[in-house]
Amino acid sequence: MPLFKNLIAFRIAPEWTPPALEPLEAEMQRLAFQPCGATQELSVGWLPPRGEEHGAMVESVGGHWIMKLGVERKAVPGGAVRAELEARCKVIEAEQGRKPGRKEKAELKEEIVHAFLPRAFSKRSSHMLWIDAANRLLLVGAGSTRAAEAVLKQLGDLMAELKHVLSVSPLSTATSPSAAMAHWLTSREAPAGFSVDRDLELKNAGEEKSVVRYARHTLELEEIGQHITEGKLPTQLALTWEGKVSFVLTDMLVLKKIDLLDVDDNLGKDNGFDADAAIATGEISALLPDLLSALGGEMALGTGAAAPAAPAPREDALEEAPF
């Protein structure tokens, strides 16, 4: 499985200094992932990125830190809770001649969920995190901004415990991804270093909220320009960078379905995690500045001015994967 399938990039505030690895590792070990208890709905904790039991919680590869957050959720079916709640309310009405009030219903519902949790199915997922301190970049392996924000909270709490308060902001570009993708499609001209592939999603933000999708289909069509003229904007577009990395760019500047194309399949097998991490961080670190440039350049937070795209790190220099 690729090290990163989805990524959302954040800019780290210039005043942040990374903690030393030893206390960071110790704190992450203290906050290691533990499975949900019998009546526990949610458990969140850190996992060894290599996947080895009792392994290190933070890996440093070529100056890049790789971390992994594990999440387990137990879900009680809403239908089962509603049926049980209705049955209990009927019993109370029959025995006491009254209907339970809102507060009592809420308490009953909580009691039912608590009783059902030991039998509930659990779902586990994980998110890889990549910190490039030299270029002030934090990349979260998540397919949505909502999922990324939950991961950022855990990382923020971790850093706060170490007294290295972490402040990050989403990358912002002079041209929105939707506007840029619309231009590439209508002009039929991809930005330098990129090629447009064969997957596209367009959405109308109006009341109709209509959606048009093209999958494994040529995108050099007059009708696509017509859709854009009518108000449908691209929300996802498949791209390939330099023939090396294919991905789907979203209107929220999320990179999905990342695939490294020019990697020797045997390299990762022979060298394991270190080779996978070095290749992934190297290729994506080179891709990001080109992507930001294609979107008009990065906007400096709070200034409205374009900031230089982060350079690729020197050679010496956080839907989610199950686990």
C-alpha positions as CSV (number, residue, x, y, z in Angstrom):
1,M,0.0,0.0,0.0
2,P,1.4,3.5,-0.8
3,L,2.6,5.5,2.1
4,F,0.3,8.4,1.2
5,K,-2.9,7.9,-0.8
6,N,-4.4,11.3,0.1
7,L,-2.7,14.4,1.3
8,I,-3.7,17.9,2.6
9,A,-0.9,20.4,3.1
10,F,-0.7,23.0,5.8
11,R,1.9,25.8,6.3
12,I,3.6,25.8,9.7
13,A,4.0,29.2,11.4
14,P,7.6,30.5,11.3
15,E,7.9,30.8,15.1
16,W,7.5,27.0,15.6
17,T,10.5,25.0,16.6
18,P,10.4,21.2,16.5
19,P,11.0,19.4,19.7
20,A,13.8,17.0,20.2
21,L,13.0,13.5,19.0
22,E,13.6,11.8,22.3
23,P,10.9,13.6,24.3
24,L,8.6,13.5,21.3
25,E,9.0,9.7,21.1
26,A,8.4,9.3,24.8
27,E,5.2,11.4,24.8
28,M,3.9,9.5,21.7
29,Q,4.6,6.2,23.4
30,R,2.6,7.4,26.4
31,L,-0.3,8.3,24.1
32,A,0.0,5.0,22.1
33,F,-3.2,3.7,20.5
34,Q,-5.3,1.4,22.6
35,P,-8.3,-0.5,21.3
36,C,-11.8,0.7,22.5
37,G,-12.9,-0.7,25.8
38,A,-16.2,-2.5,26.1
39,T,-18.3,0.6,26.5
40,Q,-16.0,3.1,24.8
41,E,-17.2,4.7,21.6
42,L,-13.9,6.3,20.4
43,S,-10.2,5.7,20.9
44,V,-7.4,7.7,19.3
45,G,-3.7,7.2,19.7
46,W,-0.3,7.0,18.0
47,L,1.0,4.0,16.1
48,P,4.4,3.0,14.8
49,P,4.6,4.2,11.1
50,R,6.5,1.0,10.1
51,G,3.7,-1.1,11.3
52,E,6.0,-3.0,13.7
53,E,4.7,-3.9,17.1
54,H,6.5,-1.8,19.8
55,G,8.3,0.1,17.0
56,A,9.3,3.8,17.1
57,M,6.4,6.3,16.9
58,V,8.2,8.9,14.9
59,E,10.5,8.0,12.0
60,S,13.0,10.5,10.5
61,V,13.8,9.8,6.9
62,G,16.0,12.3,5.0
63,G,15.1,15.1,7.5
64,H,11.3,14.4,7.2
65,W,9.3,13.2,10.2
66,I,6.7,10.5,9.5
67,M,4.1,9.7,12.1
68,K,0.8,7.7,12.2
69,L,-2.4,8.3,14.1
70,G,-4.8,5.4,14.8
71,V,-8.6,5.8,15.3
72,E,-11.1,3.2,16.4
73,R,-14.9,4.0,16.4
74,K,-17.8,1.8,17.7
75,A,-21.1,2.5,16.0
76,V,-24.4,1.4,17.4
77,P,-27.1,1.3,14.7
78,G,-29.4,4.2,15.0
79,G,-32.4,2.1,14.1
80,A,-31.8,-0.3,17.0
81,V,-31.4,2.6,19.4
82,R,-34.7,4.2,18.2
83,A,-36.6,0.9,18.5
84,E,-35.4,0.2,22.0
85,L,-36.1,3.8,23.1
86,E,-39.6,3.5,21.7
87,A,-40.2,0.2,23.5
88,R,-39.0,1.7,26.8
89,C,-41.1,4.8,26.5
90,K,-44.2,2.6,25.9
91,V,-43.4,0.6,29.0
92,I,-43.2,3.8,31.1
93,E,-46.4,5.1,29.6
94,A,-48.2,1.9,30.3
95,E,-46.9,1.5,33.9
96,Q,-46.9,5.1,35.0
97,G,-49.6,6.7,32.8
98,R,-47.3,9.4,31.4
99,K,-45.0,10.0,28.5
100,P,-41.3,10.6,29.1
101,G,-40.1,14.2,28.6
102,R,-37.2,15.3,26.4
103,K,-34.6,15.2,29.1
104,E,-35.7,11.7,30.3
105,K,-35.6,10.4,26.7
106,A,-32.1,11.8,26.2
107,E,-31.0,9.9,29.4
108,L,-32.7,6.7,28.2
109,K,-31.0,7.0,24.8
110,E,-27.6,7.4,26.4
111,E,-28.3,4.4,28.7
112,I,-29.3,2.3,25.6
113,V,-26.2,3.2,23.6
114,H,-24.0,2.4,26.6
115,A,-25.7,-1.0,26.9
116,F,-25.4,-1.7,23.2
117,L,-21.7,-0.7,22.9
118,P,-20.2,-4.0,24.0
119,R,-21.9,-5.7,21.1
120,A,-21.2,-2.9,18.5
121,F,-18.9,-3.4,15.6
122,S,-15.8,-1.3,15.6
123,K,-14.0,0.3,12.6
124,R,-10.4,1.2,12.6
125,S,-8.6,3.7,10.4
126,S,-5.3,5.5,10.4
127,H,-3.8,8.7,9.1
128,M,-0.1,9.2,8.2
129,L,1.4,12.6,9.0
130,W,4.5,14.1,7.4
131,I,6.4,17.1,8.9
132,D,8.9,18.9,6.7
133,A,10.2,21.3,9.3
134,A,12.9,22.8,6.9
135,N,10.2,24.0,4.5
136,R,7.5,24.6,7.3
137,L,5.1,22.1,5.8
138,L,2.8,19.7,7.5
139,L,1.1,17.1,5.3
140,V,-1.8,15.0,6.6
141,G,-2.9,11.8,5.0
142,A,-6.6,12.6,4.9
143,G,-9.2,12.8,2.1
144,S,-11.2,15.7,3.5
145,T,-10.5,18.9,5.5
146,R,-12.8,17.7,8.2
147,A,-10.8,14.5,8.8
148,A,-7.5,16.5,8.6
149,E,-8.7,18.9,11.3
150,A,-9.4,16.0,13.7
151,V,-5.9,14.8,13.1
152,L,-4.4,18.3,13.5
153,K,-6.1,18.6,16.9
154,Q,-4.3,15.4,18.1
155,L,-1.0,16.7,16.8
156,G,-1.6,20.1,18.3
157,D,-2.3,18.6,21.7
158,L,0.8,16.5,21.5
159,M,3.0,19.5,20.7
160,A,1.4,21.6,23.4
161,E,2.3,18.9,26.0
162,L,5.9,19.3,24.9
163,K,5.6,23.1,25.1
164,H,6.3,23.4,21.3
165,V,2.9,24.9,20.5
166,L,2.1,24.2,16.8
167,S,0.2,26.7,14.7
168,V,-0.7,25.8,11.1
169,S,-2.8,27.3,8.3
170,P,-4.2,25.7,5.1
171,L,-2.3,26.6,2.0
172,S,-4.1,29.4,0.1
173,T,-3.4,30.2,-3.5
174,A,-3.9,33.3,-5.6
175,T,-6.2,31.3,-8.0
176,S,-8.7,28.9,-6.5
177,P,-8.3,25.3,-7.6
178,S,-11.9,25.4,-9.1
179,A,-11.1,28.5,-11.2
180,A,-7.8,27.1,-12.3
181,M,-9.2,23.7,-13.3
182,A,-12.0,25.5,-15.2
183,H,-9.4,27.5,-17.2
184,W,-7.3,24.4,-18.0
185,L,-10.4,22.6,-19.2
186,T,-11.9,25.4,-21.3
187,S,-8.5,26.4,-22.8
188,R,-7.5,22.8,-23.2
189,E,-4.1,23.7,-22.0
190,A,-2.7,22.2,-18.8
191,P,-0.2,24.1,-16.7
192,A,3.6,23.6,-17.3
193,G,4.7,20.2,-16.1
194,F,1.2,18.8,-15.8
195,S,-1.2,16.8,-18.0
196,V,-4.9,16.5,-17.7
197,D,-6.1,12.9,-17.3
198,R,-9.5,11.2,-17.8
199,D,-11.5,11.8,-14.6
200,L,-13.5,14.9,-13.8
201,E,-16.3,16.0,-11.5
202,L,-18.3,19.2,-12.0
203,K,-20.8,20.6,-9.5
204,N,-23.4,23.4,-9.7
205,A,-23.2,25.4,-6.4
206,G,-26.8,26.7,-6.9
207,E,-30.0,25.4,-5.6
208,E,-30.1,22.5,-8.0
209,K,-26.6,21.2,-6.9
210,S,-26.4,19.1,-10.1
211,V,-23.3,16.9,-10.6
212,V,-21.6,15.7,-13.8
213,R,-18.9,13.1,-13.6
214,Y,-16.6,11.7,-16.3
215,A,-14.6,8.5,-15.5
216,R,-11.8,7.2,-17.7
217,H,-13.2,9.5,-20.5
218,T,-11.5,12.0,-22.8
219,L,-12.0,15.5,-21.4
220,E,-11.5,17.4,-24.7
221,L,-15.2,17.8,-25.2
222,E,-17.2,20.9,-26.1
223,E,-19.9,19.9,-23.6
224,I,-17.5,20.4,-20.7
225,G,-17.0,24.0,-21.7
226,Q,-20.7,24.3,-21.9
227,H,-21.2,22.9,-18.4
228,I,-18.7,25.4,-17.0
229,T,-20.4,28.3,-18.9
230,E,-23.7,27.2,-17.3
231,G,-22.2,27.5,-13.8
232,K,-20.9,24.0,-13.0
233,L,-17.4,24.3,-11.6
234,P,-14.7,21.5,-11.4
235,T,-14.5,20.0,-8.0
236,Q,-12.2,17.1,-8.9
237,L,-9.8,16.7,-11.8
238,A,-7.2,13.9,-12.4
239,L,-3.7,15.2,-13.3
240,T,-0.3,13.8,-13.8
241,W,2.9,15.7,-12.9
242,E,6.0,15.2,-15.0
243,G,4.9,11.7,-15.8
244,K,5.9,10.8,-12.3
245,V,2.9,11.3,-10.0
246,S,-0.8,11.0,-10.8
247,F,-3.4,12.3,-8.5
248,V,-6.8,13.9,-8.3
249,L,-6.9,17.6,-7.4
250,T,-10.0,18.8,-5.5
251,D,-11.5,22.3,-5.1
252,M,-10.3,22.2,-1.5
253,L,-6.7,21.7,-2.6
254,V,-6.7,18.1,-1.5
255,L,-4.6,15.6,-3.4
256,K,-6.4,12.3,-3.7
257,K,-5.6,8.9,-5.3
258,I,-1.9,9.7,-5.3
259,D,0.1,7.2,-7.4
260,L,3.9,7.2,-7.9
261,L,4.3,6.2,-11.5
262,D,8.1,5.8,-12.2
263,V,9.0,3.8,-9.1
264,D,10.7,0.4,-9.4
265,D,8.2,-2.0,-7.8
266,N,11.1,-4.0,-6.4
267,L,12.7,-1.1,-4.7
268,G,10.1,-0.7,-1.9
269,K,10.1,-4.5,-1.4
270,D,13.8,-4.7,-0.9
271,N,14.3,-1.6,1.2
272,G,11.0,-1.3,2.9
273,F,9.7,1.7,4.8
274,D,12.8,3.9,4.3
275,A,12.7,3.6,0.6
276,D,9.0,4.1,0.3
277,A,9.2,7.2,2.6
278,A,12.2,8.7,0.7
279,I,10.6,8.2,-2.7
280,A,7.2,9.6,-1.6
281,T,8.6,12.6,0.2
282,G,11.0,13.4,-2.6
283,E,8.5,13.2,-5.4
284,I,5.7,15.1,-3.6
285,S,8.1,17.7,-2.3
286,A,9.0,18.5,-5.9
287,L,5.4,18.4,-7.1
288,L,4.0,20.8,-4.5
289,P,5.9,24.0,-5.6
290,D,4.9,23.3,-9.3
291,L,1.2,22.9,-8.2
292,L,1.2,26.1,-6.1
293,S,2.8,27.9,-9.1
294,A,0.1,26.5,-11.4
295,L,-2.5,28.0,-9.0
296,G,-1.0,31.5,-9.1
297,G,1.4,31.1,-6.2
298,E,0.8,30.7,-2.5
299,M,-0.8,33.6,-0.7
300,A,1.0,34.8,2.4
301,L,-1.4,34.5,5.3
302,G,-3.2,37.8,6.1
303,T,-1.4,39.8,3.5
304,G,-3.2,39.1,0.2
305,A,0.2,38.9,-1.4
306,A,1.6,35.9,-3.2
307,A,4.4,34.2,-1.3
308,P,7.1,32.2,-3.0
309,A,6.3,28.5,-3.3
310,A,8.2,26.3,-0.8
311,P,11.3,24.9,-2.5
312,A,12.0,21.2,-2.7
313,P,14.1,20.0,0.3
314,R,17.8,19.5,-0.1
315,E,18.9,15.9,-0.8
316,D,20.8,15.9,2.5
317,A,18.3,17.5,4.3
318,L,-1.4,15.4,9.1
319,E,-10.3,8.4,3.8
320,E,-8.2,6.7,5.3
321,A,-6.2,3.6,5.4
322,P,-7.4,0.7,7.6
323,F,-4.9,-0.9,10.0
